[in-house]
Amino acid sequence: MARLRTCSLTWAALIILLLPGSLEECGHINVSTPIVHLGDPITASCIIKQNCSHLDLEPQILWRLGAELQPGGRQQRLSDGTQQSTITLPHLNHTRAFLSCCLNWGNSLQILDQVELRAGYPPAVPGNLSCLMNLTTSSLICQWEPGPETHLPTSFALKSFKSRGNCQTQGDSILDCVPEDGQSHCSIPRRHLLLYQNMGIWVQAENALGTSMSPQLCLEPMDVVKLEPPMLRTMDPSPEAAPPQAGCLQLCWEPWQPALHINQKCELRHKPQSGEASWALVGPLPLEALRYELCGLLPATAYTLQIRCIRWPLPGHWSDWSPSLELRTTERAPTVRLNTWWRQRQLDPRTVQLFWKPVPLEEDSGQIQGYVVSWRPSGQAGAILPLCDTTELSCTFPLPSEAQEVALVAYNSAGTSRPTPVVFSESRGPALTRLHAMARDPHSLWVGWEPPSPWPQGYVIEWGLSPPSTSNSNKTWRMEQNGSATGFLLQENIRPFQLYEITVTPLYQDAMGPSQHVYAYSQEMAPCHAPELHLKHIGKTWAQLEWVPEPPELGKSPLTHYTIFWTNTQNQSFSTILNASSRGFVLHGLEPASLYHIHLMAASQAGATNGTVLTLMTLIPEGSELHILLGLFGLLLLLSCLCGTAWLCCSPSRKNPLWPSVPDPAHSSLGSWVPTIMEEEAFQLPGLGMPPITKLTVLEEDEKKPLPWESHNSSETCGLPTLVQTYVLQGDPRAASAQPQSQSGTSDQAGAPRQSSYFKDQIVLHPAPPNGLLYLFPITSVL
């Protein structure tokens, strides 16, 4: 049995291995066309052969495009016994896909046959066909634009033919030029060309969906020749040749050797190396001399130059630009006007400080390498003595005693500028009035004035940081040539939070007026910190504070006021404003023995800043004061109690509820019918003498020792009620009352306790009343 099972498994494995190959031989796919326009329909059919005996009689054929099953297959049996399934795909939107014919075999899908489908577009017409003749490679190079992607294999070919006319008649054909894959240019070798004969050229594109051709190009190869650029270089200096003028460059070039027999024209372009200037074009250049002098350039400036050429006057293409050549123009003498300003030193009047500023007279005024101050002595004809040679815009030198005028010139390697005379005149003109300054923004200041009469020729405005240093090199100055001006905007070397000293001096013909000064900030900042508070004195309800003002700081706006804030422990805040000249303040109305937090705020026009917090506690009242307060409080309380007591005593309606009225037996109405003798003698029960009872003392219940009279005279009280008998004392009250207190020893001998002795108006009850209650009855009621 196990052997049979092993054989079955072996045959099943062989069937599984052999069936797929046999199934693939059972089916075949036919398609109407494997390549279509993208989006067009396509029809396919799958036929299963009759000799596939291991298949079902009616197998179900499935279609799959790529990895997706396609519904819509129509299945039928043909007359020869084969099975056929036909499917139509309405839109083939894949540029490349595989269509498969399948059967369900077991748990998998078995492919019977598959075919590759392609979809795309026919080739577009190639455009922008152009050709040029390259004399270096001796070939005609043509290029074109292939057009949009076709998604299909597309081939291009450059076709041409020779023609003796205007390409209307086709002559000898030229071998097609086929470019490499992905390229859109091709070269026709020199052996297939006639340089001075027309030829027709076009491009043909072809794929499975169609063919297209570009417009035909008719040309003569030499009409599209492209020359190589000449070699540009500078001209060698010659002793006979004049040096180049300022702002000029002398150039020459060597033409391309293969094109020496071709007539050409060339052009030049240049631009400064510094900056981002665009190219400037110069041309056409003369061809015979092969040299050129380029002028109109900036002096002492480096330039980049390039040249190119073209066949001329016959048709041709421009060559590429030559490699760059870098040259520097020569300098020119400075053409500037020097505005000058001078002052004498206070400690040494013969030492002069001269300042100047160059003002260009032309756009290309030339670079300045330095300045020279000189003077010409009157006794020495033609002698010029230098006083100062510097590259700065100022100079300090001792002025000779006989010198009243000096000359200032600017120079460079090409020469000097025209001399500017500087006259040192002692005469004074009128001063300007109402000089003022104000800030426009953090980096500018406006300075204004009222011009004097007569109007000056101009003004010199100086400004610099204040306080001034020993050197004036940090000052900036400007000359205003308009004598009627009433102000000037300072924008150079102005920074916020800095104090500037501004000086304005009017200038007249060979004279100058006195200088006027003004100080200003372009922007001020708030104080950095407020003064620190100090406690000078303190009391129970006041505190005296003081502070030391901060010294003025540069760039800080002056203080306008102080504000003191104080807060108690209940977070109640108070404040007061003081002027900027205050140095202290006294806080009044404080609570004794209370904690306060105090801080000072310093304010200016630019803002305010808080100082540190001072914490203090007011004083506690002294001991004598506390005693006085307590005495006053006690006196007030006593007066209140007395007043309340008097009020209660005088008001019966409030007296009775508090102190009920107790009847007085001596003043009761009972005395009206008792005999008068009873007033002197106490009322006695029969056989008993007993004083009036005015006080009762109750003994504890545990003291139950028998009294002497309890055992002998008990018969005398038998006539009373039991409750009354218990509390009636035996004996003669008068005798007891007549006995002196010193005879208490008799009672001791009788065995009675000390508190049981008879005293007038006092009785001791023994034992205690039951339940702690005492009942008193008038004796008369008992009788």
BELFEN-V720737 format. One record per backbone hydrogen bond with DSSP energy under -1.0 kcal/mol. CO is the residue of the C=O (numbers start at 1). NH is the residue of the N-H. Records with the same first field share a line. If there is no record, write none. Layout:
BEGIN
CO->NH ; NH
END
This chain:
BEGIN
1->5
2->6
3->7
4->8
5->9
6->10
7->11
8->12
9->13
10->14
11->15
12->16
13->17
14->18
15->19
18->22
19->23
20->24
23->26
26->49
28->47
30->45
34->118
36->120
37->40
40->92
42->89
43->32
44->87
45->30
46->85
47->28
48->83
51->53
52->55
62->102
63->70
64->100
65->68
68->65
74->86
76->84
78->81
82->78
83->48
84->76
85->46
86->74
87->44
89->42
91->93
92->39
95->119
97->117
98->66
99->115
100->64
101->112 ; 113
102->62
103->110
105->108
108->105
110->103
113->101
115->99
117->97
118->36
120->38
127->145
130->143
132->141
133->226
134->138 ; 139
139->134
140->188
141->132
142->186
143->130
145->127
150->121
155->206
157->204
158->177
159->202
160->174
161->200
162->171
172->162
177->158
180->183
184->144
186->142
188->140
189->192
190->193
194->197
195->222
198->163
199->219
200->161
201->217
202->159
203->214
204->157
205->212
206->155
207->210
210->207
212->205
217->201
219->199
220->223
221->224
222->225
224->133
225->317
231->254
233->252
245->248
247->297
249->294
250->235
251->292
252->233
254->231
256->259
257->260
259->262
263->312
265->310
266->285
267->308
268->282
269->306
270->280
271->304
280->270
282->268
290->253
292->251
294->249
301->329
302->273
303->327
304->271
305->325
306->269
307->322
308->267
309->319
310->265
325->305
327->303
330->247
335->361
337->359
339->357
341->355
343->353
348->351
350->399
351->345
352->397
353->343
354->395
355->341
357->339
359->337
365->335
370->411
371->390
372->409
373->387 ; 388
374->407
375->385
380->383
385->375
388->373
390->371
393->356
395->354
397->352
400->403
404->424
406->422
407->374
408->420
409->372
410->417
411->369 ; 370
415->412
420->408
422->406
433->450
436->448
438->446
441->444
444->440 ; 441
445->490
446->438
447->488
448->436
450->433
458->507
459->480
460->505
461->478
462->503
463->476
464->501
472->475
476->463
478->461
480->459
482->485
486->449
488->447
490->445
499->466
500->520
501->464
502->518
503->462
504->516
505->460
506->513
507->457 ; 458
508->511
511->508
512->429
516->504
518->502
520->500
523->497
525->557
534->546
537->544
539->619
541->590
542->539
543->587
544->536 ; 537
545->585
546->534
553->556
555->525
561->603
562->578
563->601
564->576
565->599
566->574
567->597
568->571
572->568
574->566
576->564
578->562
579->582
583->547
585->545
587->543
594->618
596->616
597->567
598->614
599->565
600->611
601->563
602->609
603->560 ; 561
607->604
609->602
614->598
616->596
619->593
622->626
623->627
624->628
625->629
626->630
627->631
628->632
629->633
630->634
631->635
632->636
633->637
634->638
635->639
636->640
637->641
638->642
639->643
640->644
641->645
642->646
643->647
644->648
645->649
646->650
651->654 ; 655
652->656
655->659
664->667
665->668
668->671
669->672
670->673
675->678
676->679
677->680 ; 681
685->688
689->733
695->763
697->765
702->704
707->710
709->713
713->716
717->720
721->725
722->726
724->727
725->728
732->736
733->737
734->738
735->739
740->743
743->746
744->748
745->749
746->750
747->752
748->751
753->756
754->757
759->762
763->697
765->699
769->772
770->773
778->782
779->783
END
